[in-house]
């Protein structure tokens, strides 16, 4: 015999709100379309304003190492600028990513929760420092103190062209710019990596530890594979920040237009820093050339983000076990 509870409250069906759903759908669609239109508008502006510079210089714009856009008798190109942009950004990632991921793992997996929260907030504060402050700090404080480090690298690893200073001169080099960029990129990568590591299911960690894994083995087997896609996305966002940084690099680098793998020697330049320093003093032809170089930087960052999305997508598929 079954009895019913007279005190039970009947469950009412949830009231549908189709108008609200329609409004939300329209707003979300409009936001997505607006972002796409903004990207297309930026690309169209850059292409339209850069076309005259490309027409005057031809393919030499991509291969020439000099920069004299306002002098019709001299060539100009972005090879040296693109080289400095890519080398400084890659060096910054090599320096920043291990520290950022190590700090994120410590704060999420090893440190007490209270300590992890407070130290995480302190690391995030690095992202709030203006880039001009980083530049001033770099040129007046960091660069002089990097000279002994550069000398040590030259003395011990000078057989590698990357760390060889042929004239025994050090200072405002691509290496110094990369160190400043690494400090600027570190909080971005660390913050995203912390959030990604926190999304790892607790059951995965506990299962690894229950099977006899050490703490490091649990991190290697349970945390890192699950969060691989998010970590790649964090690194690529840091790379995008490093590629587009302007004022800090303009202050730290002793600007010169050269393609030189010897990163300890003073000199070098990047596309963004060159635009910031040359735009005000350039004529009409020079501004067109600077916008053309900005289009190249836009293309580089777009390719980096597309590759990053592809890696994240493949990592997500692998994590789900799909072929």
DRENVOSE-529061 format. One record per residue (C-alpha): residue number from 0; residue in one letter; chain; x, y, z. Coordinates in steps of 0.02 Angstrom, whole numbers. Last residue first. Layout:
NUM; A; A; X; Y; Z
...
END
This chain:
322; X; A; 2004; 515; -1679
321; X; A; 1903; 562; -1523
320; X; A; 1974; 526; -1351
319; X; A; 1899; 680; -1269
318; X; A; 2072; 744; -1222
317; X; A; 2133; 715; -1400
316; X; A; 1990; 817; -1471
315; X; A; 2025; 958; -1348
314; X; A; 2210; 955; -1393
313; X; A; 2167; 964; -1578
312; X; A; 2057; 1115; -1547
311; X; A; 2190; 1201; -1441
310; X; A; 2321; 1172; -1576
309; X; A; 2208; 1240; -1711
308; X; A; 2162; 1391; -1606
307; X; A; 2347; 1426; -1579
306; X; A; 2383; 1413; -1765
305; X; A; 2244; 1538; -1801
304; X; A; 2309; 1653; -1664
303; X; A; 2487; 1650; -1731
302; X; A; 2427; 1679; -1909
301; X; A; 2326; 1831; -1854
300; X; A; 2474; 1898; -1755
299; X; A; 2586; 1886; -1907
298; X; A; 2456; 1962; -2023
297; X; A; 2430; 2111; -1907
296; X; A; 2618; 2135; -1898
295; X; A; 2626; 2136; -2088
294; X; A; 2483; 2261; -2094
293; X; A; 2576; 2370; -1969
292; X; A; 2725; 2369; -2087
291; X; A; 2610; 2435; -2222
290; X; A; 2547; 2568; -2102
289; X; A; 2728; 2620; -2074
288; X; A; 2757; 2626; -2262
287; X; A; 2604; 2736; -2287
286; X; A; 2665; 2848; -2148
285; X; A; 2834; 2864; -2231
284; X; A; 2758; 2909; -2399
283; X; A; 2656; 3049; -2320
282; X; A; 2800; 3115; -2216
281; X; A; 2870; 3036; -2060
280; X; A; 2915; 3129; -1899
279; X; A; 2762; 3080; -1796
278; X; A; 2756; 2900; -1857
277; X; A; 2938; 2856; -1830
276; X; A; 2949; 2813; -1645
275; X; A; 2784; 2722; -1622
274; X; A; 2790; 2635; -1791
273; X; A; 2969; 2577; -1760
272; X; A; 2920; 2508; -1589
271; X; A; 2777; 2408; -1665
270; X; A; 2883; 2335; -1805
269; X; A; 3029; 2289; -1695
268; X; A; 3208; 2352; -1683
267; X; A; 3385; 2291; -1664
266; X; A; 3537; 2364; -1581
265; X; A; 3659; 2328; -1442
264; X; A; 3748; 2159; -1453
263; X; A; 3681; 2017; -1346
262; X; A; 3561; 1957; -1481
261; X; A; 3694; 1902; -1604
260; X; A; 3573; 1836; -1736
259; X; A; 3588; 1996; -1835
258; X; A; 3465; 2065; -1962
257; X; A; 3495; 2251; -1948
256; X; A; 3396; 2411; -1936
255; X; A; 3451; 2498; -1777
254; X; A; 3357; 2557; -1624
253; X; A; 3452; 2552; -1460
252; X; A; 3313; 2452; -1380
251; X; A; 3244; 2484; -1206
250; X; A; 3134; 2636; -1237
249; X; A; 3056; 2578; -1400
248; X; A; 3033; 2405; -1327
247; X; A; 2935; 2472; -1178
246; X; A; 2832; 2585; -1290
245; X; A; 2775; 2457; -1418
244; X; A; 2722; 2281; -1371
243; X; A; 2631; 2195; -1515
242; X; A; 2733; 2036; -1535
241; X; A; 2751; 2011; -1347
240; X; A; 2565; 2028; -1315
239; X; A; 2527; 1904; -1454
238; X; A; 2655; 1784; -1384
237; X; A; 2572; 1795; -1213
236; X; A; 2406; 1753; -1293
235; X; A; 2491; 1607; -1379
234; X; A; 2560; 1543; -1215
233; X; A; 2390; 1552; -1132
232; X; A; 2308; 1460; -1277
231; X; A; 2439; 1323; -1267
230; X; A; 2407; 1308; -1080
229; X; A; 2220; 1293; -1111
228; X; A; 2246; 1153; -1236
227; X; A; 2364; 1058; -1122
226; X; A; 2251; 1067; -969
225; X; A; 2198; 884; -960
224; X; A; 2370; 819; -1008
223; X; A; 2456; 931; -877
222; X; A; 2345; 893; -728
221; X; A; 2324; 704; -724
220; X; A; 2486; 617; -777
219; X; A; 2617; 752; -748
218; X; A; 2532; 831; -597
217; X; A; 2498; 661; -519
216; X; A; 2678; 610; -554
215; X; A; 2739; 768; -469
214; X; A; 2634; 732; -314
213; X; A; 2691; 552; -310
212; X; A; 2584; 417; -387
211; X; A; 2528; 271; -278
210; X; A; 2363; 226; -361
209; X; A; 2270; 335; -236
208; X; A; 2375; 485; -290
207; X; A; 2323; 462; -472
206; X; A; 2141; 439; -425
205; X; A; 2144; 591; -313
204; X; A; 2212; 702; -452
203; X; A; 2083; 640; -577
202; X; A; 1942; 653; -450
201; X; A; 1984; 836; -420
200; X; A; 1934; 873; -599
199; X; A; 2057; 992; -686
198; X; A; 1974; 1163; -697
197; X; A; 2095; 1239; -570
196; X; A; 2240; 1204; -688
195; X; A; 2156; 1309; -824
194; X; A; 2127; 1454; -705
193; X; A; 2308; 1450; -650
192; X; A; 2368; 1440; -831
191; X; A; 2268; 1595; -876
190; X; A; 2345; 1696; -735
189; X; A; 2522; 1631; -765
188; X; A; 2520; 1666; -952
187; X; A; 2459; 1844; -927
186; X; A; 2570; 1876; -776
185; X; A; 2728; 1819; -870
184; X; A; 2706; 1921; -1029
183; X; A; 2767; 2086; -955
182; X; A; 2915; 2006; -867
181; X; A; 2960; 1912; -1025
180; X; A; 2947; 2071; -1128
179; X; A; 3075; 2155; -1015
178; X; A; 3191; 2005; -1032
177; X; A; 3165; 2002; -1221
176; X; A; 3211; 2187; -1234
175; X; A; 3372; 2152; -1141
174; X; A; 3413; 2009; -1259
173; X; A; 3368; 2114; -1410
172; X; A; 3502; 2236; -1353
171; X; A; 3515; 2395; -1253
170; X; A; 3676; 2347; -1164
169; X; A; 3824; 2242; -1216
168; X; A; 3985; 2265; -1314
167; X; A; 4120; 2132; -1323
166; X; A; 4143; 2171; -1508
165; X; A; 4091; 2000; -1575
164; X; A; 3960; 1969; -1442
163; X; A; 3918; 1784; -1456
162; X; A; 3762; 1720; -1370
161; X; A; 3658; 1680; -1525
160; X; A; 3813; 1629; -1621
159; X; A; 3840; 1480; -1502
158; X; A; 4026; 1467; -1462
157; X; A; 3995; 1616; -1347
156; X; A; 3907; 1505; -1221
155; X; A; 4022; 1528; -1070
154; X; A; 4103; 1697; -1101
153; X; A; 3960; 1773; -1199
152; X; A; 3832; 1712; -1073
151; X; A; 3937; 1783; -931
150; X; A; 3956; 1951; -1020
149; X; A; 3769; 1958; -1049
148; X; A; 3737; 1923; -865
147; X; A; 3863; 2056; -815
146; X; A; 3776; 2180; -933
145; X; A; 3603; 2136; -870
144; X; A; 3620; 2251; -721
143; X; A; 3645; 2404; -832
142; X; A; 3490; 2354; -936
141; X; A; 3376; 2324; -787
140; X; A; 3380; 2490; -696
139; X; A; 3376; 2638; -815
138; X; A; 3318; 2559; -979
137; X; A; 3209; 2424; -904
136; X; A; 3126; 2529; -770
135; X; A; 3085; 2662; -899
134; X; A; 3015; 2531; -1018
133; X; A; 2917; 2439; -885
132; X; A; 2842; 2605; -831
131; X; A; 2798; 2642; -1012
130; X; A; 2711; 2473; -1021
129; X; A; 2589; 2521; -884
128; X; A; 2588; 2404; -731
127; X; A; 2420; 2314; -719
126; X; A; 2488; 2149; -784
125; X; A; 2613; 2141; -641
124; X; A; 2465; 2151; -521
123; X; A; 2415; 1976; -574
122; X; A; 2569; 1906; -487
121; X; A; 2515; 1990; -325
120; X; A; 2339; 1921; -341
119; X; A; 2410; 1746; -366
118; X; A; 2517; 1769; -211
117; X; A; 2359; 1806; -112
116; X; A; 2257; 1662; -182
115; X; A; 2395; 1533; -171
114; X; A; 2437; 1581; 8
113; X; A; 2256; 1554; 61
112; X; A; 2243; 1389; -33
111; X; A; 2405; 1317; 39
110; X; A; 2538; 1302; -98
109; X; A; 2568; 1141; -194
108; X; A; 2441; 1116; -333
107; X; A; 2364; 1284; -378
106; X; A; 2497; 1410; -325
105; X; A; 2643; 1296; -366
104; X; A; 2573; 1244; -535
103; X; A; 2541; 1426; -583
102; X; A; 2715; 1478; -526
101; X; A; 2794; 1340; -629
100; X; A; 2687; 1383; -780
99; X; A; 2738; 1566; -772
98; X; A; 2922; 1531; -738
97; X; A; 2934; 1404; -880
96; X; A; 2837; 1519; -998
95; X; A; 2932; 1681; -966
94; X; A; 3110; 1653; -1027
93; X; A; 3072; 1551; -1183
92; X; A; 2921; 1663; -1215
91; X; A; 3029; 1819; -1209
90; X; A; 3155; 1741; -1326
89; X; A; 3015; 1705; -1450
88; X; A; 2950; 1884; -1439
87; X; A; 3124; 1962; -1459
86; X; A; 3164; 1852; -1609
85; X; A; 2997; 1880; -1696
84; X; A; 2995; 2070; -1682
83; X; A; 3180; 2091; -1719
82; X; A; 3166; 1988; -1878
81; X; A; 3008; 2078; -1933
80; X; A; 3096; 2245; -1910
79; X; A; 3252; 2189; -2004
78; X; A; 3149; 2124; -2149
77; X; A; 3034; 2276; -2152
76; X; A; 3085; 2364; -2309
75; X; A; 3153; 2524; -2381
74; X; A; 3256; 2567; -2533
73; X; A; 3337; 2733; -2570
72; X; A; 3314; 2857; -2713
71; X; A; 3132; 2894; -2669
70; X; A; 3182; 2953; -2495
69; X; A; 3028; 2959; -2381
68; X; A; 3025; 2770; -2354
67; X; A; 3207; 2757; -2295
66; X; A; 3211; 2597; -2191
65; X; A; 3347; 2472; -2237
64; X; A; 3343; 2282; -2231
63; X; A; 3254; 2249; -2396
62; X; A; 3162; 2084; -2412
61; X; A; 2977; 2116; -2380
60; X; A; 2971; 2293; -2450
59; X; A; 3086; 2234; -2589
58; X; A; 2936; 2138; -2658
57; X; A; 2871; 2299; -2733
56; X; A; 2933; 2460; -2656
55; X; A; 2818; 2585; -2739
54; X; A; 2665; 2472; -2754
53; X; A; 2686; 2405; -2577
52; X; A; 2691; 2583; -2510
51; X; A; 2538; 2632; -2613
50; X; A; 2440; 2478; -2550
49; X; A; 2470; 2512; -2366
48; X; A; 2324; 2632; -2340
47; X; A; 2196; 2518; -2424
46; X; A; 2265; 2359; -2347
45; X; A; 2272; 2432; -2172
44; X; A; 2095; 2502; -2183
43; X; A; 2026; 2338; -2251
42; X; A; 2110; 2237; -2114
41; X; A; 2042; 2352; -1979
40; X; A; 1867; 2345; -2053
39; X; A; 1873; 2155; -2068
38; X; A; 1923; 2139; -1886
37; X; A; 1784; 2257; -1833
36; X; A; 1658; 2167; -1941
35; X; A; 1703; 2002; -1857
34; X; A; 1684; 2078; -1684
33; X; A; 1518; 2158; -1732
32; X; A; 1453; 1991; -1800
31; X; A; 1486; 1908; -1632
30; X; A; 1403; 2048; -1535
29; X; A; 1252; 2049; -1651
28; X; A; 1231; 1861; -1631
27; X; A; 1238; 1876; -1441
26; X; A; 1110; 2017; -1442
25; X; A; 992; 1925; -1562
24; X; A; 1000; 1764; -1460
23; X; A; 971; 1859; -1298
22; X; A; 821; 1950; -1370
21; X; A; 749; 1789; -1439
20; X; A; 771; 1698; -1276
19; X; A; 687; 1841; -1183
18; X; A; 539; 1836; -1303
17; X; A; 525; 1648; -1287
16; X; A; 503; 1657; -1099
15; X; A; 445; 1487; -1041
14; X; A; 377; 1463; -867
13; X; A; 453; 1316; -779
12; X; A; 324; 1183; -742
11; X; A; 256; 1189; -568
10; X; A; 315; 1060; -443
9; X; A; 178; 1014; -320
8; X; A; 222; 1046; -138
7; X; A; 219; 889; -33
6; X; A; 127; 912; 132
5; X; A; -3; 780; 96
4; X; A; 131; 649; 72
3; X; A; 56; 507; -24
2; X; A; 37; 331; 36
1; X; A; 68; 168; -48
0; X; A; 0; 0; 0
END
